[in-house]
Amino acid sequence: MNIISDTGKYFLLMRKVFVKPDRTRMFFRQFPKELEKLGLASLPIVIIISVFIGAIMTMQTQLNTSNPWLPDYITGLVTRDTLLLEFSSTIMCLILAGKVGSNVASEIGTMRITEQIDAMEIMGVNSANYLILPKVTAFMVMMPFLVIFSIAIGLVGGYLVGVFTNIITTGNYLIGIQYAFVPYYVLYSIIKSVCFAFIITSVAAYYGYNARGGALDVGKASTNAVVNSSIIILFFNIVITNLMLTK
Amino acid sequence: MIEVKNVNKTFDDGYQVLKNISTVFETGKTNMIIGQSGSGKSVLVKSIIGLHKIDSGRIEYDGRNLAEMRMSDIRLLRREVGMLFQGSALFDSLTVLENVMYPLEMFSDKTPAEMQDRARFCLQHVNLEEKSFGLMPSEISGGMQKRVAIARAIALQPKYLFCDEPNSGLDPKTSLVIDHLIHEITQKFDITTIINSHDMNSVMEIGDNIIFIEKGVKSWQGSKEDIFHVDSQSLNDLVFASELFKQVRRANQ
């Protein structure tokens, strides 16, 4: 029953969020701040994880596909498609659900328990719109850039394996990452990530906005936000993949 | 003037927290709602503001019935309301000046320069120095936070001011300063002020109209002068439990 009740409350909250802001000027003041806080601030973790995952994926693929029947460039191809189809758009979003989701839920949750949201409501401000809309839109705008950046850095990680080890040659790797490239996969990856960006911020905002009690409850809201947004992401990953990739 | 008529409120678990409360909060006066913890005074204030939906009765802001208003009208009404929260509720991410400018930026048509001037005027009115205007709320004391919250509450020149435990967490001297500030603002700007408090020192300092709530029922209403002649054990307990009266008693002994 909680799922039904929470889903209903979530959509009611979204109805308050997606309306014209009381002051457009205030929205555009918040928007770049959120771009920086949720998007640019996530770059270091995206870079670190992508470079290492790209490298390890190349090593694992090469070590497990050493077969005379398979062409030498297969490692680059597998690395590229894995990064493009799944890692950068889904796994990276799951990681960002932890970082961004907990940030959003705890920020809004703290504002709730310290009566800052009540203060806004009493002033006559649509607090849901003022607080949540800039976060959701900013992260949806930033996510495609983060995903493309992650793919690029992941490919660089794989290339570095060729440079610093003798597991694979850089020549074979470069051929592999260019071989049989399907540009549609980039579109698929971007669309998926934009949907996930919406899920991460809106679900986290829902849990933060409905936090009650004290610091402990903000922690719980933050945990619930991360866990539930991760589950929803995995579910929609199947739905979107089924819609966009199956014929 | 805010008029409350036969207000009843029951929680989801069936507990009736407000029982047929009727009273009038007059303009230009500090109306104080007092009562022991759990008596229902906070629920009454939240019901008056519209944060709680009442079961029955009427709450009228100068003749405008809150229950008959749509959400958009309630939002408009709230622009006439200032609120001082127990914990100040200043926005963490904004400076002192930005906090006071916030309601102006949301709802006034003033230019940025005019908004700054108004915010500065409000902050100076609550005796805050210019050097604190650029500080964050976490960098100032509790008393200063309360003053900033008062400045923010009066920035839009409200007709109604609500204060929830304004002295909570403050030392007696600062409490006195805050009390007098609220009283002065109420009279100077002719505001209907409602203060929810169990601080009897405040009540005796600035209470023009006192409403005593006991177990969800309004059991007494009157002035601070009348409070000594009330035939109510609960109210007497509350009055004589206060530190001020203890000191008076000790001095007399």
Chai-1 contact restraints between the chains, C-beta under 6 A:
chainA,res_idxA,chainB,res_idxB,connection_type,confidence,min_distance_angstrom,max_distance_angstrom,comment,restraint_id
A,D22,B,M106,contact,1.0,0.0,6.0,A-B,restraint_1
A,R23,B,M106,contact,1.0,0.0,6.0,A-B,restraint_2
A,T114,B,G87,contact,1.0,0.0,6.0,A-B,restraint_3
A,E115,B,F85,contact,1.0,0.0,6.0,A-B,restraint_4
A,E115,B,G87,contact,1.0,0.0,6.0,A-B,restraint_5
A,E115,B,A89,contact,1.0,0.0,6.0,A-B,restraint_6
A,Q116,B,A89,contact,1.0,0.0,6.0,A-B,restraint_7
A,Q116,B,F91,contact,1.0,0.0,6.0,A-B,restraint_8
A,A119,B,A89,contact,1.0,0.0,6.0,A-B,restraint_9
A,I122,B,R78,contact,1.0,0.0,6.0,A-B,restraint_10
A,I122,B,V81,contact,1.0,0.0,6.0,A-B,restraint_11
A,I122,B,M83,contact,1.0,0.0,6.0,A-B,restraint_12
A,M123,B,P103,contact,1.0,0.0,6.0,A-B,restraint_13
A,G124,B,R75,contact,1.0,0.0,6.0,A-B,restraint_14
A,G124,B,R78,contact,1.0,0.0,6.0,A-B,restraint_15
A,G124,B,R79,contact,1.0,0.0,6.0,A-B,restraint_16
A,V125,B,M106,contact,1.0,0.0,6.0,A-B,restraint_17
